[in-house]
Amino acid sequence: MSQNSQPSRHDTYLDEHIRSILRSVKTIALVGASNNSARPSWIVLKYLKERGFTIIPVNPGLASQEILGLPVYGALKDIPHPVDMVEVFRNSAAAGPVVDEALALETPPKVIWMQLSVRNDEAAAKAEERGITVIMNRCPKIEYGRLSGEIAWQGINSGMISSKKPIMAAKGFQRLTIGPPRR
């Protein structure tokens, strides 16, 4: 439900919509990245990095440091190249200023993704007016795992049963993917 308790198109998303986003983005700025391996943002950063996404950690308190060997930037405007997606790992109130910062970039992202429990309909409307796709209250790690069948593969009962061999993401060990190998 939206903030005014009216149904919203952001209450549910079609699997194909989420899948197309995860297939199309390559570079993700993760705002609210943590260097603490017990924090969800660190876990999501590591997971997405291991799936072939280029991750750019953003956290003003950790600027000029590294997380998992990746340089941390203090703000979106400090990133020296465009990003495809801004993932907001901040609370709902902080999402508005993050979206404003993303909209002020010379090349705004194609997607703004707000993490689980993060929802800001006003910020989403501003981004969508500029043609940016917005996802709220979802986790790309969970969605990737769910859509690839990887969650079931790791032993969590997802209700998916398949006799098909998963697609190899790359040479080496088996890893499930939501589409063709990333290049």
N, C-alpha and C positions, 0 to 999 in steps of 0.2 A: 504494500500500500504506500502511496505517496504521503508526504508530510501532512496533507490535509485529509487523509483517510479515504481518498478517492482512488479507485483502481488506476494503475499507471502501466504503460507499456514497459516500464522498467521493473515490474514485479516478476515477470518471467521472460526468459529468452529462449528462442528455438535453438536446439543443438547445432543446427547447420549455421546459424548466425555466429555462435561462439566458435565453432570449428573454423569458419572462414576467417575470423579475426586472428585466431592462433596460427593459422597457416600463412596469413599475409604479413604479419609483423615479424621483423627481424631484430630491431633495436628497441630495447625497453629501458626507459629511465625509471628506476624504482625509488620514489620519493618516500623517505622514512626508513631507508636501509639501516640495518644495525650490524655491528661487528660482533654481537653476542650470539653465539651459535644456538642458544636456547630460544631466541626470539623468532617468531613466525616470519618476519621479513627476511632474516638471514636464511632460513630454511627454504623459503620460496625463491630467493635470489640464487641459491646453490642449485636447486632443482631446475629452474629455467635455464641457467647457464649450462648445466649438464645436458639439456635437451637441444643445445645448439643456438639458443638466443644470445644476442650480444646484450649484456646487462650493464647498465650504467648506474651505480649507486649514487643517490643524492641524499646528503644529510649535512646541514651546516655545522653541526658539532663534530663531524668527522672529516670535514673537508681537508684535502691533501693527504689523507691516510689511504689505506687500501683495505678492501674486504675481498677475501678469496683471490687476492692478486689483482683486483680491479681498482683503479683509482676512484676515489670518492670526490664528488663535486659538491660544493656548498649550495648551489642553486641550479635550476634548469638552465638559466641564461649562461651559466659558466661552461656548459657542455659545448665543445667546439664543433659539433656537427648535428644535423637534424636527427630526431628520434621518431620511430614509428608509433610508439605507445608510451604514455606516461601512466605508470601504476601508482596509485595513491595509497600508501600505507600509513595514513594519518587518520585522525578522527573526522567525523562528518563536518564539524565546524571548520576544521583546518582545510578540508577539501576545497572550499570556495577560493581561498587565496592561492592554492596550488593550481587550480584550473585557471584562475586569472593570470598567473605566471606563465602557464603553458600557452594561453591565448596571446600573450604579449611576445612570444618568440617570433623571430623572423620567419621561420618555417614551423608552424604549429604541428603537433603530432596528428596522426590520422585517428588515433584512439586514445580515450582517457578511460582508464579502468580503475574503479574504486573497490578496494578490498572488502572482504566480509564485514558486515555491520557498518560499512561506510556508505552513506547515502546523502546526497545534497542535490535535490531536484532543481534548485535555482541555478547552481553551478552547471548542472547537466544541460539545462535549457540554454544557457549562454554558449556552451560548447557546441551544442547541436545547431544553434543558429548560424554558427560558422562552418557547418558541414562536418563536424567531428563526431565520430561514433562514440557513444558513452555506454559503459557497462557499470552497474553499481551492485554492491552487496554480493559479489562473487569473487572467487579466488582463481587466478589463472592456473595455479598448480593443481588445484582440485579438479578444475574443468578439463585440463589437459589429461590428467590421470584417468578421469571418468570417460572421456571421449575416446581415448586410445585403448581402453580396456586394461590399462596398466594397474589400476586400483584393484581390479579383480585378480590380476596376475600376481599381485603381491599378497593375496590371501584375504582381502576384504570382500565380503559378499555383496556384489553389485547387482546380482540378478542376470549378469551377462554370461552366457555359455556359448562357446564357439569352438568348432572343430578346425577352424582355419589357423594356420600358422601365422603369428604376428609378422608384420613387415619389419625387416631389419632396417634400423635407422642409419647404420653405418657399418663398416667392416669391424670385426671384433666381436664383442659379446652381444647377446640379444637384448634389445630394448624396444619396447612398443612405441609407436608413433601415431599421430593422427592423420598422417598423409605421407606423401613421398619423402624420401630423405632430404633434409635441409642442405642447401648448398651455400 
